[in-house]
Amino acid sequence: MSVTGIRSSLLKQYLERTIPAEFVDRFSPATIAFAAGLDVVTQTSPAVAESILAELADQRQNVKLIAGENFASPAVLLAAANWLNDKSAEGVPGKRLYAGCQNVDDIEEYAVSRAKKLFAADHAYIQPHSGLDANLVAFWAILAHRVQNPAVLGAGGRNVDELSAAEWRKLRTELGNQRLLSMSLEAGGHLSHGVRSNITGKLFDTHAYGVGPSGTVDYTDLARMAREVRPLILLAGYSAYPRLLDFRILRQIADEVGATLMVDMAHFAGLVAGGALSGDHDPVRYADIVTTTTHKTLRGPRGGMVLCRSEFADAVDRGCPLVISAPIPQMMAAKAVALDEASTPEFRDYAHGVVANARRLAETLVARGVPVLTGGTDNHLVLVDVRPFGLTGRQAESALRSARLTCNRNTIPSDSHGRWYTSGLRFGTAALTTLGMGGDEMTEIGELIYLVLRDTAAVPGSSSRFYLDPAVGQSVSRRALALLERFPLYPGLDL
Ligand SMILES: *Cc1c(COP(=O)(O)O)cnc(C)c1O
């Protein structure tokens, strides 16, 4: 096998030596890698290997409309499956607690530089293991920078360990009583934005903003609320909001009330990376701190990342040991690969395709009379109210899945079925766009969704059981399979 642009003779020798040409002629490198990997796992744990393989089949045989899921490339997956696992690397590049971190340093520095360039950010921190971790790092960086450091300085100390027991007690009370203003879960916000059942809800005095009657954020209302609450942090970002956010206006509101502007772009980072969200819709231009997952529209490994202005860089880099006890080197490697992929012209096309596909899906549903929240979408998300079909979100989700359409139920503003059953469905186009699907396929899928909703009935008295006309279920399932056959997952992967 030969690849151009390889920097080290180590990798060159490896590529020339290890995979015989006759294999490369017959199978793609990904096929060889995953087949060999599964063989190796099978020797120890056949049951696990079987489930791994079964998951591939499942993802190939169902239409993935879950908005926060995607299909990572073989390069991303393989960068995360190796002996980098076995290196401890507490700290940041050049400042580690353990010897022998040169290669991890190289990987982390590379990923950080890629992230900074891709998002035009002053600083990047790529260690968070998840979106929640990234948010915890960001929250604590803000608390450290704005509350803790001034208090420590005021007490004449250099760090928290030098405070007296009484000073520390007072500071802890202060840290635990800061105000956070964030979007409510029902309006599309996330659990980690101060919901009581999550650690973030126990950490902050949370105040939530919702959406107006049209389903969109009313900035005048939000500004009024910000003046009342005077939060330490104004947080924007969502998991289920189908419209654009104007980060320039959010910046003005934050400035007016002295809040730090934090944006959680977990869901739409890929759209920002690919330029589908830009200008006033690019949070990195306006926010002090931006957090994200790396596995949703960004199409990388499961993980998180923080971008910030220089002012917060030191505090953010203390994420380990503050929140993260140690980075996961193989996941940082996979993030670096994903960031390389997201820096290509193909990814720009991808990001724009995701948005165009969502729009088409929404239009198809609207044309069929399915109530699409806000009447459409500006991003990768389409939200639907299923109550007119006499269903809960849970029933609709299960009915669709039984016909090979995988999506998730979701709370919607003014939900009448609670957070478990819900009244809504959330669809996303990130994964299907990765498969190469376009407008015609979105029309077909919109049609299939409509047919299932139309012909599903709730079992009386139940919020979860449903009856889907079997003929319709079978027909939709067949059409879904036909679609998936034309857009195979990992076409070069012969498994
Ligand atoms: C998915 C999501 C998260 C959480 O990410 P995890 O990696 O699952 O912890 C945080 N914030 C938002 C807005 C999300 O959509």
The ligand as an SDF file (V2000), in Angstrom:
LIG
                    3D

 15 15  0  0  0  0  0  0  0  0999 V2000
  -25.4550   15.6240   22.9040 C   0  0  0  0  0  0  0  0  0  0  0  0
  -25.3240   16.8990   23.6340 C   0  0  0  0  0  0  0  0  0  0  0  0
  -24.5180   16.9970   24.7810 C   0  0  0  0  0  0  0  0  0  0  0  0
  -23.9510   15.8020   25.4770 C   0  0  0  0  0  0  0  0  0  0  0  0
  -23.0090   15.0990   24.7970 O   0  0  0  0  0  0  0  0  0  0  0  0
  -22.5010   13.7120   25.4130 P   0  0  0  0  0  0  0  0  0  0  0  0
  -21.2910   13.4110   24.6210 O   0  0  0  0  0  0  0  0  0  0  0  0
  -23.6070   12.7370   25.2340 O   0  0  0  0  0  0  0  0  0  0  0  0
  -22.2020   13.9580   26.8600 O   0  0  0  0  0  0  0  0  0  0  0  0
  -24.3490   18.2330   25.3560 C   0  0  0  0  0  0  0  0  0  0  0  0
  -24.9510   19.3260   24.8570 N   0  0  0  0  0  0  0  0  0  0  0  0
  -25.7570   19.2640   23.7830 C   0  0  0  0  0  0  0  0  0  0  0  0
  -26.3990   20.5100   23.2820 C   0  0  0  0  0  0  0  0  0  0  0  0
  -25.9710   18.0490   23.1440 C   0  0  0  0  0  0  0  0  0  0  0  0
  -26.7940   17.9900   22.0960 O   0  0  0  0  0  0  0  0  0  0  0  0
  1  2  1  0
  2  3  1  0
  2 14  2  0
  3  4  1  0
  3 10  2  0
  4  5  1  0
  5  6  1  0
  6  7  2  0
  6  8  1  0
  6  9  1  0
 10 11  1  0
 11 12  2  0
 12 13  1  0
 12 14  1  0
 14 15  1  0
M  END
$$$$
